[in-house]
Amino acid sequence: MQDYSTFMNFQLNNVPLRTHKPRENGLTMVMDKGLSVRQAEDLVAVGAPYIDFVKLGWTTAYITPGLEDKLAVYRDAGIETYFGGTLFEAFIVRNQFDDFLRLLEKYQLGYAEVSDGSITMAHEEKCAYIAKVAQHVTVISEVGSKDGTKIMAPYKWISLMKAELEAGTWRLIAESRESGNVGLYRESGEVRQGLVDEILVEIPNEKIIWEAPLKSQQVYFIQLLGPNVNLGNISTNEIIALETTRLGLRGDTFHNFI
């Protein structure tokens, strides 16, 4: 557990303990939607102690200027990076899987996201890709569709998650998109609580990164699972805000940990 006096400017008692980097739990994954190298430098200047992963959203890595320099900024700050699962899908649908593996090697990435949120793929095929990619890097796989009209029953989520863990994924991402209104959530952004409850009966919480781009969603999971819940799709300007919420130092969670 981490002594927060390393980063805190003054002393407060009864602040919940947070796991320390490199973390296995309490992960924060930030969504980079196209930051410049300079913006990435500003981000790590404030957020490096609190950010575990930066995902370069969907296919933004394809057209981001200064990509290698930006990845180096994150790497030097002790932050792991990976490309959004949509980029994996863009390679797969074009029959360029080997090119995708070469891309990971070229940019010295230790993680890769495998998803099927934008393409139609038999789940057995997806699991086969997870197993293949896992021979090269650590796999994070995403469960859930980006199509808001496709609502999966809880038993289906659980079945897919179990199969992907067996195939070799390290962590499962529970889909919400960057908008936070599909997958885990209703169109309004409200959490599908019954779905979450059923998933947690069958899948260990620490194996899941819950995409929670909205503050209300972050608060829900922190109150449900504690300050060291894994959260993803966090906005680059919400890092400090999220950490204070985790620590019970924001109105929404102020009384949770006293």
Residue pairs with C-beta under 8 A, 6 or more apart in sequence:
1 17
1 18
1 19
1 20
2 17
2 18
2 19
2 20
4 15
4 18
4 247
5 11
6 49
7 49
12 249
14 257
14 258
15 247
15 248
15 249
15 257
16 226
16 227
16 246
16 247
16 248
16 257
17 227
18 26
18 227
18 228
18 246
18 247
19 25
19 26
19 228
21 49
21 52
21 78
22 52
22 78
23 52
24 206
25 206
25 228
25 229
25 230
26 227
26 228
26 229
26 230
26 246
27 52
27 53
27 171
27 209
27 230
27 231
27 232
28 50
28 51
28 52
28 53
28 230
28 231
28 232
28 234
28 239
28 242
28 243
29 52
29 53
29 54
29 55
29 209
29 230
29 231
29 232
29 233
29 234
30 43
30 47
30 51
30 53
30 54
30 55
30 234
30 235
30 236
30 239
31 54
31 55
31 57
31 178
31 213
31 232
31 233
31 234
31 235
31 236
32 40
32 54
32 55
32 56
32 57
32 60
32 236
33 57
33 60
33 178
33 236
34 57
34 60
34 64
35 43
35 70
35 236
36 65
36 66
36 70
37 66
37 69
37 70
37 73
39 236
40 70
40 73
40 74
41 73
43 51
43 236
43 239
44 51
44 73
44 74
44 77
44 79
46 239
46 240
47 236
47 239
47 240
48 77
48 78
48 79
50 239
50 240
50 242
50 243
51 77
51 79
51 239
52 79
52 80
53 79
53 80
53 81
53 82
53 111
53 232
54 74
54 79
54 80
54 81
55 81
55 82
55 83
55 84
55 113
55 232
55 233
56 64
56 81
56 82
56 83
56 84
57 84
57 178
58 84
58 85
58 86
58 87
59 83
59 84
59 86
59 87
59 90
60 84
61 67
61 83
61 84
61 87
62 87
62 90
64 70
67 107
68 107
71 81
71 107
71 108
71 109
74 80
74 81
75 81
75 108
80 110
80 111
81 109
81 111
82 109
82 111
82 112
82 113
82 140
83 103
83 109
83 112
83 113
84 113
85 113
85 114
85 115
85 117
85 141
85 142
85 173
86 115
86 117
86 118
87 100
88 100
88 112
88 113
88 114
88 115
88 129
89 115
89 116
89 117
89 118
89 119
91 97
91 99
91 100
91 103
92 100
92 119
92 121
92 129
93 119
97 129
97 132
101 133
101 136
104 112
104 136
104 137
105 136
109 137
110 137
110 138
111 137
111 138
111 139
111 140
112 133
112 136
112 137
112 138
112 139
112 140
113 139
113 140
113 141
113 142
113 173
114 126
114 129
114 130
114 133
114 139
114 140
114 141
114 142
114 169
115 141
115 142
115 173
115 175
116 123
116 126
116 142
117 142
117 144
117 145
117 146
117 147
117 175
118 146
123 160
123 163
126 141
126 164
127 163
127 164
127 166
127 167
128 167
130 139
130 141
130 164
130 167
130 168
130 169
131 167
131 168
133 139
134 167
134 168
134 169
138 170
139 168
139 169
139 170
140 169
140 170
140 171
140 172
140 173
140 209
141 164
141 167
141 169
141 171
141 172
141 173
142 172
142 173
142 175
143 157
143 160
143 161
143 164
143 172
143 173
143 174
143 175
144 152
144 157
144 174
144 175
144 176
144 182
144 183
144 184
145 152
145 175
145 182
145 183
146 175
146 177
146 182
146 183
147 182
148 181
148 182
148 187
152 160
154 194
154 195
154 198
154 199
155 198
157 174
157 195
157 198
157 199
158 198
158 199
158 202
158 203
161 172
161 199
161 202
161 203
161 207
161 208
162 202
162 203
164 172
165 172
165 203
165 207
171 207
171 208
171 209
171 230
172 203
172 207
172 208
172 209
173 208
173 209
173 211
173 232
174 183
174 184
174 199
174 208
174 209
174 210
174 211
175 182
175 183
175 184
175 211
176 182
176 183
176 184
176 185
176 210
176 211
176 212
176 213
176 217
176 233
177 183
177 211
177 233
178 213
178 233
179 213
180 189
180 211
180 212
180 213
180 214
180 217
180 233
181 187
181 188
181 189
183 211
184 191
184 192
184 195
184 196
184 210
184 211
184 217
185 191
185 192
185 217
186 192
189 214
189 216
189 217
191 217
191 220
196 224
199 208
205 225
205 229
205 230
206 230
208 230
209 230
209 231
209 232
210 217
210 221
210 229
210 230
210 231
210 232
211 231
211 232
211 233
212 218
212 220
212 221
212 231
212 232
212 233
212 234
213 233
213 234
213 235
215 238
215 241
215 245
215 252
218 231
218 234
218 242
218 245
219 245
219 252
219 253
221 229
221 231
222 229
222 245
222 246
222 253
222 256
223 253
223 256
227 246
227 247
227 248
227 257
228 246
231 242
234 242
241 250
244 250
245 252
245 253
246 253
247 253
247 257
248 254
248 255
248 256
248 257
248 258
